Amino acid sequence: DDGDYSFAVNAKDFADNKVEDKAVKYSSNKTTNYAAQNDADRSIDNKFTIDKTAPKISVSYDNNEAQNEKYFKAHRTATITIIEHNFDLDRVEWTRDSKLSGNDITDPAISWSHNGNTHIATIKYDFDGDFTFDVKMTDMAGNKDVGADFGSSVAGKDFTVDTTYNDIVKVEGIKDGEVLGLNDGIVNPDATISIII
């Protein structure tokens, strides 16, 4: 079963000579070949961990009110929860990209909290930008997660935060009071206007 294990050896012979655990040299003794290579002289730790359970990753957002599938007019915060006994922060792999108007911008910061086997990362998308996001992890025993569970999150991996309202509209190609498409009473089907926001 999964768990953290340790053991100790204490012994005595028929003459009541005792050996304490601290004097014992542990050897793996895996195969005859190892023994032939003086494996008996190679010490190992008497503490070990069995871990056959893959990390579990879930992602949720506090704002799922999107327009046109992936556009958010308010900031949003991502909460990433990883359930893993043998957790190592360096083994969490992020795939992130942040852009604004096609230009690279700094990815938002990641803050962590830990409680036993539960490890929570928080990412605040509190500025405008186009964002992509994913996360995966391989634990210290080599178990890989099966993919982050985004649950009911809307546009969890690819979204845009746009809180900026432009109230300036410029119209070109028509004069104030002019009826579009009329030239001396004759309709001009090729008449166009440009609206710049």
Disulfide bonds with the S-S distance in Angstrom:
none
